[in-house]
């Protein structure tokens, strides 16, 4: 039974290794191939619009499910340990935020899809508002997860991992604050894209570390 539980936990944690590359890979392919999309001005959420919008909607839903599965694996791996409750819960909330972003799509804006007027939308739809709210909750949860697990690593004397987790949370917070300001300046948009990739790398590395530790139990 213990071996079976360990195998399940490792499988769930492996979802954290797949989620980031899937989300980033699918988003980047679309960003460079979808007509009218400019990676220096448009956030990846806008890819959920247009005739091929279903691709990004599916990307949000599948990646969200993988992230939630990873959170369940984290909960099992860290049960009874520092950070073993709130760390996984916050990662799961991030996963739910991704799924909500797929259900409640962002409004077309700033020339995408092709034919959309330049600049912000004249009015924000109800699903556009929910997209922003759910995204903000999800991002805030992931930022908090970075600090919760940083505290865990610090308590274990793993200072490098603690600082890495804190730095990831700080960079992600700064990038989110920049994009939340409504600015579409290339530096702001590209910084946000970079921060999203950074946080996915962090989740993958933490998942891999927990997966390895679980194997040695």
Buried (B, 14 or more C-beta within 10 A) or exposed (E): EEEEEBEEBBEBBBBBBBBBEBBBEBBBEBBEEBEBBBBEBBBBBBBBBBEBBEBBBEBBBBBBBBBBBBBBBBBBBBEEEBBBBBBBBBBBBBBBBBBBBBBBBBBBBBBBBEEBEEEEBEEBBEEBEBBBEBBEBBBBBBBBBBBBBBBBBBEEEBEEBBEBBBBBBBBBBEBBEBBBEEEBEEEBBBBBBEBBBBBBBBBBBBBBBBBEEBEEE
